[in-house]
Structure formats: C-alpha cells, structure tokens
C-alpha cells in the first residue's frame, strides 16, 4: 500500500522531469506505457516500477545540474525560510525551487549557469521507500503555487546580478 501511494505521489514530478532523460529512456517509457490507472490498480511489479521512477527522477535532476548556479540551493533555502518554512520541509522546498528554475532554463534553451553546481541536488539513501517519500514531498512542493512568488524573487535576483 505504501509503495503504491509513493508511486502515485511521485508521478507528477516524474512526468514533468522525464522529458529531460536520454532518448533511450523516453523510448522505454513510451514502449512500456504507464498510466495513473495502472499506478493505482495494478500491483504487479510495483516495487520495480517505484524503484525505476525514483531512479528516473534522480537521473533527471542530475541532467539539470548545469542550469543550477553554485549558490542557488543556499539562496532557495534562505528564501523559503524567509517564508516561514523550516526543517525538512525547507530542504524539500529548496530542492523543488531549484528543480523548477533549472527545468525552465533547460527547456527554454538558456545557457548553462556559470559557475554551476557539481553537488547532486537530491541526496538519496539506501532505503527505497524513504527515497520515494522524500521525492514525493519535493514533488508536491514543486507544483505548489506558494513557491511561485519565491521562484520569481529568486530569478529576479539572478537576473539583476547578471545584468550588473
């Protein structure tokens, strides 16, 4: 039951980021075809599908690293803390903001950030269920309207710095 909830919770983030994967990965997803209905009702290979989804999201975040400035994770965390978000939720919100900004830049064809970060944005452990829960939290915040204003503030700050 927990794995199914995690698979469903991770789906929106996975759908948004899967376009950043290699053509072979995308072809595999199109061939195997997954749907929300299958995630909800088909228990077959649930653990393997969840594991693959976690790996796909992590791989996509790795592909986004060139569009994340070195200081963006720290600035994002400070910005969400200024909004009253603390603890683990601040970590998840900061990661979500970095992903949103980097994905928009990557898809928009913007140049890589200079200097870009080389530190992986999402630290995952050995516990697949804990990784899936963490990524589902990041995913929920990734689509949060509350972070829209924070993202705008962060990107405006970056544009001012680059213009100067």
C-alpha positions in Angstrom: 0.0 0.0 0.0 2.8 2.4 0.9 4.6 1.7 -2.3 1.5 2.4 -4.4 0.9 5.7 -2.6 4.6 6.6 -3.2 4.3 5.6 -6.9 1.2 7.8 -7.3 2.7 10.6 -5.3 5.9 10.7 -7.4 4.0 10.6 -10.7 3.5 14.3 -11.3 7.2 15.2 -10.7 8.3 12.2 -12.8 6.0 13.2 -15.7 7.4 16.7 -15.6 11.1 15.7 -15.5 11.1 12.6 -17.7 11.4 14.7 -20.8 15.0 15.5 -19.7 16.1 11.9 -19.8 18.0 10.4 -22.7 16.1 9.4 -25.8 16.5 5.7 -24.9 14.9 6.2 -21.5 12.0 8.1 -23.1 11.6 5.4 -25.7 11.5 2.8 -22.9 8.8 4.7 -21.1 6.7 5.1 -24.2 7.0 1.4 -25.0 6.2 0.1 -21.6 3.5 2.7 -21.1 2.4 3.7 -17.6 -0.7 5.5 -16.6 -2.3 6.8 -13.5 -4.8 4.0 -13.6 -2.0 1.4 -13.8 -0.3 3.0 -10.9 -3.5 2.9 -8.8 -4.8 -0.5 -9.7 -2.1 -2.8 -10.9 0.0 -4.2 -8.1 2.3 -6.2 -10.5 5.9 -5.1 -10.3 5.0 -2.2 -8.0 8.4 -2.3 -6.2 10.3 -2.3 -9.5 8.2 0.5 -11.0 8.7 2.6 -7.9 12.4 1.9 -7.9 12.6 2.9 -11.6 10.6 6.1 -11.0 13.0 7.1 -8.2 16.0 6.5 -10.4 14.4 8.4 -13.3 13.7 11.4 -11.1 17.2 11.3 -9.7 18.7 11.0 -13.2 16.7 13.9 -14.5 17.8 16.1 -11.6 21.4 15.2 -12.5 20.7 16.3 -16.0 19.6 19.7 -14.6 22.8 20.4 -12.7 24.4 22.6 -15.4 21.5 25.1 -15.1 21.8 25.4 -11.3 24.2 28.1 -10.0 26.5 27.2 -7.3 24.7 29.4 -4.8 21.1 28.7 -5.9 20.4 25.9 -3.4 21.5 28.1 -0.5 19.6 31.1 -1.8 16.5 28.9 -2.3 16.7 27.6 1.2 17.1 31.1 2.6 14.1 32.3 0.6 11.8 29.5 1.7 12.9 30.0 5.3 12.0 33.7 4.9 8.5 32.5 4.0 8.3 30.6 7.4 9.1 27.1 6.0 11.5 25.3 8.3 13.3 22.0 8.8 12.9 19.1 6.4 10.1 21.0 4.6 12.5 23.8 3.9 15.0 21.3 2.4 12.3 19.9 0.2 11.0 23.3 -0.9 14.5 24.5 -1.7 15.1 21.4 -3.8 11.8 21.9 -5.6 12.6 25.5 -6.3 16.0 24.6 -7.8 14.4 21.9 -10.0 11.7 24.3 -11.2 14.2 27.0 -12.1 16.6 24.6 -13.7 13.9 22.8 -15.7 12.5 26.1 -17.0 16.0 27.2 -18.1 16.9 23.8 -19.7 13.6 23.5 -21.6 13.8 27.2 -22.6 17.3 26.7 -24.1 19.0 29.1 -21.8 22.8 28.8 -21.4 24.3 26.8 -18.5 24.8 28.6 -15.3 28.3 29.9 -14.5 29.6 28.6 -12.2 27.2 25.7 -12.0 26.9 23.3 -9.1 28.5 19.9 -9.2 26.9 18.8 -6.0 23.9 16.5 -6.5 20.7 18.3 -5.7 18.9 15.4 -4.2 20.7 13.1 -1.8 19.2 9.7 -1.8 19.9 6.9 0.7 19.7 3.1 0.6 16.0 2.9 1.7 13.9 3.0 -1.4 10.7 3.8 0.4 12.3 6.7 2.3 13.7 8.0 -1.1 10.2 7.8 -2.7 8.6 9.6 0.2 11.2 12.3 0.1 10.8 12.8 -3.6 7.1 12.8 -3.3 7.4 15.7 -0.8 9.7 17.5 -3.2 7.2 16.8 -6.0 4.3 18.2 -4.0 6.2 21.4 -3.4 7.4 21.5 -7.0 3.9 22.2 -8.1 3.0 24.4 -5.1 1.6 27.8 -6.0 3.0 29.1 -2.7 6.5 28.8 -4.3 5.6 30.7 -7.4 6.4 34.1 -5.8 9.6 32.7 -4.2 10.7 31.4 -7.6 10.0 34.8 -9.2 12.0 36.5 -6.5 15.0 34.2 -6.9 15.0 34.5 -10.7 14.7 38.3 -10.5 17.7 38.4 -8.1 19.7 36.3 -10.5 18.8 38.5 -13.5 19.8 41.6 -11.6 23.2 40.1 -10.7 23.9 39.0 -14.3 22.9 42.4 -15.6 25.3 44.2 -13.3 
